């Protein structure tokens, strides 16, 4: 029962991330989303009595709820750019797109994926929707940091999928993926610094030297 | 045990810059290390009975050995080429000594991550390995730390990460399909393959679509190729050769592993049609962009997209076509690295990279110029060089299956690309050299790296070496054998 409350909350937080206009709010949204991902994982671990899932949950808490959001918030503060996200689509249109994406992933799941269990279909549709909205954030928000957050939202969606559908990936794989994600966020952060020093902005739509 | 050797050499050499003070010595040591990797892979392929499993973590069969061989040939050549290239970069004031050491550390870590990919048994670990190659090479793409290279590195890491997330989505969906039928949950591909027949066909098809789009992004298959020309043209040149030569192929390797399972489950037609479709799109896009390129390394990068197209079309044909495709993977790796080395020498000498401006390369750089003339014909697919033959195999297989439309398009596009390559390169190769440029030749290590690759280009064109033929045939058995259900 708790699971479904958590899942719905994750979806609602994802919608919230689509409509926010400022960077710190987006980072906060990501932290909250990761927190609910942590809660979902714990509740699944409790239900299935799997020790590996507890460890995964702890990793989610340490990395995605504490370290990565702090790191991103730190960058935002340090480079002191304009905190506005630079929306390519305004919040009203964005939430409309998010709803359309939700409907599409619902259609995809119920027409294409051959699940027999209805609950499974719902969770799959929900995670697919989170992944698609992550992609949407990457494309329609113009700051370099928002692209990192979009990527992380997509990854959260994947973890949710792995936990809810497959009860987690094999343990070693899961740990390595965590490590990879963490390293990639740090490397991306370093590049944000470099972009900021070289270009004096972090607007990715203005990175247009290389063409054709 | 030998397997661990192959992995541990580059991993240990990642630390070498901490202990070796002199840069030239470091460069030489690096080349020796990669020679050792190459020799070990060679020894391994000849003397060990495949497949080898251990720790339940590594699983190496002929297909893996083939990719290991390709990777180690190209990394060895790149490490030879690096010696002089890096010292010229330092004397030219582009990078500091400290940064050069950083380069050697990353170079080794990059080659480690690429060697890891074909060795691991677990499809999830394959994903981790491929993500690791992106992370290791991101700083090598943005190495010069100027506006263009940082922009290229950013696009590279973002686009490839998104692509690879879709690949992970595909992997999870496949894992779900497996966990529905298997008693033990596993992602080890050699344990999944025997189960393939009992998997749900629709789920496997969807998983494969995500896999193809995801790893296809990393492999530079059009239309997901947009990061490739930027990254390959901005990376430091020995690394451009590795990116083009082998990084793309590790992603192809991952696609192949999944296609084996998919073929066993839903039949060959599904994957083969997809391969041919994406291959033709890649050829069309590469053809258009090659015609209008102005910069030499960008031009070579688009040529990589063309060859990736050729490879996956060959894989789509299957049979002799798949043989041609595997051979083409090797030939393209060797020839394209060769061309990137040549291009790098030209850019170093002329200090510009515009195809319209550079003139008289043969006159000003006799050795490198002659090499580039040969490379120009090799990369565009003229006999007696090796690429001609692998493309010929693919075409024969296509025509014998009666796929006239695909083969006709393939031939027409290759003809246009041939014209474009010869036109662009002959403009820079011939003509009068600028007055102020003194004719000069390259360092011995650079020459050796050219000659090392040239031997393979010519040798495979005359006759496929017995050793290579043996691994490719064994790898084909793996691709095919499971087609009939193990």
HADDOCK unambig.tbl for C-alpha pairs under 7 A between the chains (distance, minus, plus):
assign (segid A and resid 113 and name CA) (segid B and resid 203 and name CA) 6.53 0.50 0.50
assign (segid A and resid 151 and name CA) (segid B and resid 162 and name CA) 6.77 0.50 0.50
assign (segid A and resid 158 and name CA) (segid B and resid 169 and name CA) 6.46 0.50 0.50
assign (segid A and resid 162 and name CA) (segid B and resid 172 and name CA) 6.33 0.50 0.50
assign (segid A and resid 165 and name CA) (segid B and resid 176 and name CA) 6.66 0.50 0.50
assign (segid A and resid 166 and name CA) (segid B and resid 176 and name CA) 5.60 0.50 0.50
assign (segid A and resid 173 and name CA) (segid B and resid 124 and name CA) 5.69 0.50 0.50
assign (segid A and resid 173 and name CA) (segid B and resid 125 and name CA) 5.89 0.50 0.50
assign (segid A and resid 176 and name CA) (segid B and resid 128 and name CA) 6.60 0.50 0.50
assign (segid A and resid 177 and name CA) (segid B and resid 128 and name CA) 6.16 0.50 0.50
assign (segid A and resid 180 and name CA) (segid B and resid 128 and name CA) 6.94 0.50 0.50
assign (segid A and resid 180 and name CA) (segid B and resid 132 and name CA) 6.93 0.50 0.50
assign (segid A and resid 184 and name CA) (segid B and resid 135 and name CA) 6.40 0.50 0.50
assign (segid A and resid 191 and name CA) (segid B and resid 154 and name CA) 6.95 0.50 0.50
assign (segid A and resid 195 and name CA) (segid B and resid 150 and name CA) 6.80 0.50 0.50
assign (segid A and resid 198 and name CA) (segid B and resid 147 and name CA) 6.35 0.50 0.50
assign (segid A and resid 207 and name CA) (segid B and resid 151 and name CA) 6.27 0.50 0.50
assign (segid A and resid 209 and name CA) (segid B and resid 148 and name CA) 6.46 0.50 0.50
assign (segid A and resid 210 and name CA) (segid B and resid 148 and name CA) 6.88 0.50 0.50
assign (segid A and resid 210 and name CA) (segid B and resid 230 and name CA) 6.55 0.50 0.50
